[in-house]
Amino acid sequence: MKHILSLFTILLLVSCNSSEEKKENSDNKMLKQVKHDAKYVPVIEPNHYNVGFLIMDGVFNTELTAPFDIFQHTIFRDSIKPMNVFTVANTDDTIMTFEGMRILPDYNYTSDKLPKIDILVVPSAEHHLDTDLDDKAMIAFVKHVAKEAQFITSHCDGSFVLAQAGLLENTVSTTFPSDIDTMRARFPNLDIRKEVLFVHDGKYITSAGGAKSFEAALYLCEFLYGKEIAQSLAGGLVIDWKLEEVPHLIINKE
């Protein structure tokens, strides 16, 4: 009887270890980090798009997490070039979102060596209409990334940052609906459109933000991967995705 119990115990332990191993492998695929310079940063997988999310105190949850969710889920799709997603800020300290969520940035763009950013995401933040636009280091960082990035995307008032950096000249754009007149007044030479939820012009994709940040992110995935992948990503988040039903404007696809 003791031998039977021992065998049962061994089989149970093996089964548990196997389950834990499978779970660990799944978890590792979801979030890989490595310790570097006394902090943990994401593992940058090769043959992926590197997607940097610019965050700061007062960043709004939805404009950050909506595209983050869409882009991060690309790692679970086969036969595509998926995305490495990570956050960048001007500090190593915790960032507090407008709604009170605490986020530890992956990289400090003022001191760390960053991976080359293929896609820069600029979510909206509380002070994107005023004091953030006077942050010369942040504006310089956005300008620098824009030189080599394949896409620069903004959500809600993130477009004010792109405009302040001089990136939207000769480009059609949009922003949060109630801030369009404010943006037009501050940047009178820009072509800023109403009645669309996102605009794609060249390497720039600007969106109205809010829940429509999901749709602008899904559009970029459809542009990169095709309709089937975009609908698969949308379905995983219970979003009914039909590009033709979303008011948008495509000016000059590159």
C-alpha positions as CSV (number, residue, x, y, z in Angstrom):
1,M,0.0,0.0,0.0
2,K,2.9,2.4,0.8
3,H,4.4,1.7,-2.6
4,I,1.1,2.5,-4.3
5,L,0.8,5.8,-2.4
6,S,4.4,6.7,-3.2
7,L,3.9,6.0,-6.8
8,F,0.7,8.1,-6.7
9,T,2.5,10.9,-5.0
10,I,5.3,10.9,-7.6
11,L,2.8,10.9,-10.5
12,L,0.9,13.8,-8.8
13,L,4.1,15.8,-8.4
14,V,5.1,15.2,-12.0
15,S,1.7,16.3,-13.2
16,C,1.8,19.4,-11.1
17,N,5.3,20.2,-12.3
18,S,4.2,19.7,-15.9
19,S,1.2,22.0,-15.4
20,E,3.4,24.6,-13.7
21,E,5.9,24.4,-16.6
22,K,3.2,24.9,-19.2
23,K,1.9,27.9,-17.2
24,E,5.4,29.3,-16.8
25,N,6.0,29.0,-20.6
26,S,2.7,30.7,-21.3
27,D,3.5,33.5,-18.8
28,N,7.0,33.9,-20.3
29,K,5.5,34.4,-23.7
30,M,3.1,37.0,-22.3
31,L,5.7,39.1,-20.4
32,K,9.5,38.5,-20.6
33,Q,11.8,40.8,-18.6
34,V,15.4,40.9,-17.8
35,K,17.3,42.7,-15.1
36,H,19.4,45.5,-16.6
37,D,21.2,48.3,-14.7
38,A,19.4,47.4,-11.4
39,K,15.9,47.4,-13.0
40,Y,13.8,45.0,-15.1
41,V,13.1,45.9,-18.7
42,P,11.2,43.9,-21.4
43,V,13.1,41.4,-23.5
44,I,13.2,42.8,-27.0
45,E,12.6,39.9,-29.3
46,P,14.2,40.0,-32.8
47,N,12.0,40.3,-35.9
48,H,9.4,42.3,-34.1
49,Y,8.1,45.8,-34.4
50,N,9.4,47.8,-31.4
51,V,6.5,49.9,-30.1
52,G,7.2,52.6,-27.5
53,F,4.5,54.2,-25.4
54,L,5.3,57.7,-24.2
55,I,4.0,58.1,-20.7
56,M,4.1,60.8,-18.1
57,D,2.2,61.9,-15.0
58,G,-1.5,62.5,-15.9
59,V,-1.6,60.1,-18.8
60,F,-5.1,58.9,-19.4
61,N,-5.7,55.2,-18.9
62,T,-7.8,54.5,-22.0
63,E,-5.5,56.2,-24.6
64,L,-2.6,54.2,-23.1
65,T,-4.1,50.8,-22.4
66,A,-6.3,50.5,-25.5
67,P,-3.5,50.5,-28.1
68,F,-1.3,48.6,-25.6
69,D,-3.8,45.8,-25.4
70,I,-4.2,45.6,-29.2
71,F,-0.5,45.7,-30.0
72,Q,0.6,43.3,-27.2
73,H,-1.8,40.6,-28.4
74,T,0.0,40.4,-31.7
75,I,2.5,38.0,-30.1
76,F,-0.3,35.4,-30.0
77,R,-0.9,35.5,-33.7
78,D,1.0,33.2,-36.1
79,S,2.8,34.0,-39.3
80,I,3.1,37.8,-38.7
81,K,5.8,40.2,-37.5
82,P,4.4,40.8,-33.9
83,M,5.2,43.7,-31.6
84,N,7.4,44.3,-28.6
85,V,5.6,46.8,-26.5
86,F,7.2,48.9,-23.8
87,T,6.8,52.3,-22.0
88,V,9.2,55.2,-22.0
89,A,9.2,58.2,-19.7
90,N,11.5,61.0,-18.5
91,T,12.0,59.2,-15.1
92,D,12.7,55.9,-13.4
93,D,10.1,56.7,-10.8
94,T,6.5,55.6,-10.8
95,I,4.1,57.4,-13.2
96,M,0.7,58.2,-11.9
97,T,-2.1,58.2,-14.5
98,F,-4.9,60.7,-14.4
99,E,-7.2,58.0,-13.0
100,G,-4.7,57.0,-10.3
101,M,-3.1,53.9,-11.8
102,R,0.6,53.6,-11.0
103,I,3.0,52.5,-13.7
104,L,6.7,51.8,-13.5
105,P,8.3,52.9,-16.9
106,D,10.3,50.3,-18.8
107,Y,12.8,52.9,-20.0
108,N,13.9,56.4,-19.1
109,Y,14.5,58.2,-22.4
110,T,16.7,60.8,-20.7
111,S,19.3,58.3,-19.5
112,D,18.7,54.7,-20.8
113,K,19.8,53.3,-24.1
114,L,16.5,52.6,-25.8
115,P,15.7,50.0,-28.5
116,K,15.1,51.5,-31.9
117,I,11.4,52.5,-31.9
118,D,9.5,51.5,-35.0
119,I,6.1,52.7,-33.8
120,L,5.8,55.6,-31.3
121,V,2.5,55.9,-29.4
122,V,1.6,59.2,-27.8
123,P,-1.4,58.8,-25.5
124,S,-3.2,61.9,-24.2
125,A,-2.2,63.3,-20.8
126,E,-3.7,65.9,-18.5
127,H,-1.4,68.7,-19.5
128,H,-1.0,68.1,-23.2
129,L,-2.7,71.4,-23.9
130,D,-0.4,73.5,-21.6
131,T,2.7,72.7,-19.5
132,D,3.7,69.4,-21.3
133,L,4.1,71.4,-24.5
134,D,6.9,73.4,-22.7
135,D,8.8,70.2,-21.9
136,K,11.7,70.7,-24.3
137,A,13.3,67.3,-23.5
138,M,10.1,65.5,-24.3
139,I,9.5,67.4,-27.5
140,A,13.1,66.8,-28.6
141,F,12.7,63.0,-27.9
142,V,9.5,62.8,-30.0
143,K,11.3,64.7,-32.9
144,H,14.3,62.3,-32.6
145,V,12.2,59.2,-32.7
146,A,10.1,60.5,-35.6
147,K,13.2,60.7,-37.9
148,E,13.5,56.9,-38.1
149,A,10.2,55.5,-36.9
150,Q,7.8,53.8,-39.4
151,F,4.7,55.2,-37.7
152,I,3.9,57.9,-35.1
153,T,0.5,57.6,-33.6
154,S,-1.4,59.8,-31.2
155,H,-4.6,59.5,-29.3
156,C,-6.8,62.3,-28.1
157,D,-4.6,65.3,-27.2
158,G,-1.5,63.4,-27.9
159,S,-1.7,65.2,-31.3
160,F,-0.9,68.5,-29.6
161,V,2.5,67.0,-28.7
162,L,3.1,66.0,-32.4
163,A,2.0,69.4,-33.5
164,Q,4.3,71.1,-31.0
165,A,7.2,69.0,-32.3
166,G,6.5,70.3,-35.8
167,L,5.6,66.8,-37.1
168,L,2.1,67.6,-38.4
169,E,3.0,70.3,-40.9
170,N,1.8,69.4,-44.4
171,T,-0.2,66.6,-42.7
172,V,-3.9,66.1,-42.1
173,S,-4.7,65.2,-38.5
174,T,-7.4,65.1,-35.9
175,T,-7.7,65.1,-32.1
176,F,-10.3,64.9,-29.3
177,P,-13.5,66.3,-30.7
178,S,-14.0,69.1,-28.2
179,D,-10.4,70.2,-28.5
180,I,-10.3,70.6,-32.3
181,D,-11.0,74.4,-32.1
182,T,-8.3,74.8,-29.4
183,M,-5.8,73.0,-31.6
184,R,-6.7,75.0,-34.6
185,A,-6.2,78.2,-32.6
186,R,-2.8,77.1,-31.3
187,F,-1.6,75.7,-34.6
188,P,-3.4,77.8,-37.3
189,N,-1.4,76.5,-40.2
190,L,-2.4,72.8,-39.6
191,D,-5.1,70.9,-41.4
192,I,-7.2,69.5,-38.5
193,R,-10.3,67.6,-39.4
194,K,-13.6,67.2,-37.6
195,E,-16.1,64.4,-37.9
196,V,-13.5,61.6,-38.3
197,L,-12.3,59.3,-35.6
198,F,-8.8,58.8,-36.9
199,V,-6.7,60.1,-39.8
200,H,-3.8,58.3,-41.5
201,D,-1.5,60.5,-43.4
202,G,1.9,59.1,-44.3
203,K,3.6,57.8,-41.2
204,Y,1.2,59.7,-38.9
205,I,-2.0,58.3,-37.4
206,T,-3.9,60.6,-35.2
207,S,-7.1,59.6,-33.4
208,A,-10.0,61.2,-31.4
209,G,-8.9,59.0,-28.5
210,G,-11.1,57.5,-25.8
211,A,-12.6,54.1,-26.8
212,K,-11.8,55.0,-30.4
213,S,-8.1,54.5,-29.5
214,F,-8.9,50.8,-29.9
215,E,-10.1,51.4,-33.4
216,A,-7.1,53.5,-34.5
217,A,-4.8,50.7,-33.2
218,L,-6.9,48.0,-35.0
219,Y,-6.6,50.1,-38.2
220,L,-2.8,50.1,-37.9
221,C,-2.9,46.3,-37.4
222,E,-5.1,45.9,-40.4
223,F,-2.8,48.0,-42.4
224,L,0.2,45.9,-41.3
225,Y,-1.3,42.5,-41.1
226,G,-4.5,42.4,-43.1
227,K,-8.2,42.3,-42.3
228,E,-8.3,38.8,-40.9
229,I,-5.6,39.4,-38.2
230,A,-7.2,42.7,-37.2
231,Q,-10.6,41.0,-36.8
232,S,-9.0,38.2,-34.8
233,L,-7.3,40.8,-32.5
234,A,-10.7,42.6,-32.1
235,G,-12.5,39.4,-31.4
236,G,-10.1,38.6,-28.6
237,L,-11.2,41.8,-26.9
238,V,-14.9,41.5,-27.8
239,I,-14.8,44.4,-30.3
240,D,-16.9,44.4,-33.4
241,W,-14.3,45.6,-35.9
242,K,-15.4,46.7,-39.4
243,L,-13.1,49.4,-40.8
244,E,-15.7,50.6,-43.3
245,E,-18.1,51.5,-40.5
246,V,-15.6,53.8,-38.7
247,P,-15.5,57.4,-39.8
248,H,-11.9,57.9,-40.9
249,L,-9.7,59.5,-43.4
250,I,-6.7,58.0,-45.3
251,I,-4.7,60.7,-47.1
252,N,-1.4,59.2,-48.1
253,K,-0.5,55.6,-47.2
254,E,3.2,54.8,-47.3
